[in-house]
Structure formats: structure tokens, C-alpha cells
Amino acid sequence: MSIERIGVVGGGLMGSGIAEVNARAGLSVVVVEVTEDAATAAHGRIESSLQRAVDRGKLSETDRDAALDAINVTTDLNALADRQLVVEAASEKESVKLDLFTRIGQILQDPDAILASNTSSIPIVKLGAASGRADRVMGVHFFNPAPVMKLVELIPSLTTSDKTLDRMRGYVSETLGKQPIDATDRAGFIVNSLLVPYLLSAIRMYEAGYASAKDIDNGMVLGCGHPMGPLALSDLIGLDTIKAIGESMYEEFKEPLYSPPPLLDRMVDAGLLGKKSGQGFYPYP
Ligand code: 3HC
């Protein structure tokens, strides 16, 4: 029952990273994107990330070629039909995810196939209900950059079967060699429940003019030993993603600290999304 054929829906920052991790672990990977341009961009992201690993002496050219051969990027959702596991990593919008879970639930042929979401905050139980296979749906949440971060959160919903959870635990720890932790189906799970209010607090601090972006970030890097400061990390994750997660968490708990500050809203409206758009709190020429 080990997983050998995986599908990844969405080839953005997280989706392309998840595809790379799986291809490097020897799985056959189908990545589905919405447009040809997005598919080409996803393929390019995976290719340059693999090349970076080769350049750093972490991956042989032969293994890079094998990983690229294992990945098929397409715009056809039906290409997921023979997959044993599909990880949905589309944008963090409930309507988009519900629609995908309904459609993919009908496309999957293998009765044991598992449909997972990389969502950070949308209720897994709703995705399960939309899929028509609620016992084989759960959250499998990777961290950015997926090829580097060792953690994966496992989030069964009220309707996920023990068998599904066991299979995903084995897949994450044995097939991918990552560390799973178990979380409950509550917006934010473990990591984002702690991380997002911290990032939003840093944005509020910057918005209020307490300090410069550089000094806020240096404070946490040099004073607390974090690998990067909260504003640089927000740029890495994507400001639209942080806003969407904050909104879902606020919707669920009505905790003001989860509510995105106006500056974050305005930056997202302006298309200043962080590293992926070339400008966030910092420029990315
Ligand atoms: N893809 C693949 N590999 C990458 C990478 C990427 N995008 N970015 C960095 N790496 C690799 C490098 O190749 C290098 O590998 P090596 O040590 O084997 O040679 C290693 O990571 C370190 O990279 P660098 O030397 O270039 O840079 P840094 O030392 O500054 O590390 C970082 C970069 C790994 C991003 C580090 O700054 C870091 O850990 N930052 C925090 C990231 C974090 O907190 N992520 C969680 C975000 S929350 C989330 O994802 C949840 C979601 O729901 C919002």
C-alpha cells in the first residue's frame, strides 16, 4: 500500500516544492495547473530548484534528470485518475478548494486513493464532505521551502479514517523522510497558530512606524537566532497567503491578533506579494 504515484494540484511555491520533494523520493508525480503559462512557470520553478541542488553539490546530474523525468506538468485534471495520493496545493481560497475536492473526488479511480490538502487554515472536514470520500481526506501540510523544511503537519478531520492517517504517517516519515506532527482540524493547526500572529504583529509594528523593516528583522535574527526575520519570512511565504491564513483564523476564533492589518491588505491589493512578485517589504530584483 505504499504510495508510488502522486498528483499535486497547483504548481505555485508550495506545489512545485512538494512535487520536487516527491520526485526526489522516487515517486511518479503529476502536477496540475490551471493555464499553460502557469504550467510552464511551475516546471521552470522545479527545474531551477533542482539545478540549485546540483550546483550546491547536493544532487547528481543523473538524479536531477531522473526527478525531472518523473514529473509531468499538465493542465488536465483528469490526468490525476490513476494517482494513489493527490495533494491539493491551490490558492488558499475555500471556494477554489471545495470545487477542486468535488471534481477530484469524482476523477480518482483507485478506491483507496487519498485526497490531501496542503491548506494552512481551511477546515479539512468541509473538503472531505465536498469530495464524496470523506474517510480518505485529510490535511498534509508542508512548509516553505518544502525541499528544505523537515516538518509536515498531519491533520485528520472528524471523518478521516485511522487507515488514512496511518498511510499518510508512513508516507511522510518513510517515503519522504520528513518529520510528521499531529494537529487538530482547527484553522492554523499548530505552526501557523503560533507563527501568523507573530508575523502580523511585526507588520503592525512596521506599519505604526516603531522601527524599520531591517531593524525589526535584525531584532529577531540576531536577538533570537531565527533564520530570518518576520518581514523577510512574510515575503518568502507570500503576503497574499499570510492575509488569507489570517482571515481564516480570524473567521474561526474572532481573535483580533489574527486579523490582517490594513497595510497587509493594501500591499496585497497593490500586487506587492513578496518574493514571488518581486516586491514586498523588500525588493527582489
Ligand atoms: N528551494 C530549495 N532549497 C532551498 C531553497 C528553496 N527555495 N531555499 C534555500 N534552500 C536550501 C539551500 O539550497 C541550502 O541548502 P544546503 O544547505 O543543503 O546547501 C539551504 O536551503 C540554506 O539556504 P541558503 O544558504 O541559500 O540560505 P539560508 O541559510 O538563508 O536559508 C532558508 C534559507 C532555508 C529559507 C532559511 O532562511 C529558513 O529556514 N528560513 C525560515 C523558513 C520558514 O520559517 N519556513 C516556514 C514558513 S511557514 C509555512 O511555510 C507554512 C505556510 O502555511 C505559510
Residues whose N, C-alpha, C, O or C-beta is under 5 A from the ligand:
A	BS01	3HC	S49 R56 K58 S120 F142 F143 N144 P145 P147 V148 P227 M228 I237
